[in-house]
Amino acid sequence: MNSISSEQTFTISILSSEFIGQVYPCLSVFEAHQLQKIARELHPKANHHCLAYRIGAESIQEFASDDGEPGGTAGIPMLNVLKRNDLTNCCAIVIRYFGGTKLGKKGLIDAYRESIEKVLEICTINPIEKRIRFKLTYDYGLTSQIQKLFHSHSSLTIENESFEDKVIIEASLKSEHSKDLIERLESFEHQGVTLEDVEEYFS
């Protein structure tokens, strides 16, 4: 699975109709429909504001709207582009200003598909990783042992750390690398190490 790093816009013109393709990182169905609402507000004179999105990781929610175009000519072609690129947590919108010439069903399908293909060409697409995050608390005397253990896991990222009565570390690493690390950290519990807030997420 992949995601996009930032929103992008690309405009194409076909037989005097203008198609403004937009893609956004998007983490919820509500956010996707809000983005469509904003598109309507920013382009009130446009004829169509078509929407497609894929949200989620293990269970993906998909949606496609033709927004007044003939059924199956806009939203589904847009959604299929997202699927072919294995994108999720991504919202696609195409705003159409009708130029007076009808494109026909095939012409519309090609136009909406191309609108999203073109905008994705200028996007940075990143793989989505399954990761484990956790919080670790330990005495200063264990610092060298904990750091040595951390250094043996190249995908580990320190997200936050504080040094008070004890050392408190918030970190994450790739899920496939986590089993060994979590087990080894748990083996320090008899020395006062506390491992908590262990959870899986996608990034």
Secondary structure, DSSP 8 states (H G I E B T S, - for coil): -EEESS-EEEEEEETTEEEEEEEEE---HHHHHHHHHHHHHH-TT-SEEEEEEEE-SSS-EEEEE-TTSSTTSSHHHHHHHHHHTTB-SEEEEEEEE--S---HHHHHHHHHHHHHHHHHHTS-EEE--EEEEEEEEE-GGGHHHHHHHHHT-TT-EEEEEEESSSEEEEEEEEGGGHHHHHHHHHTTGGGT-EEEEEEEEE-
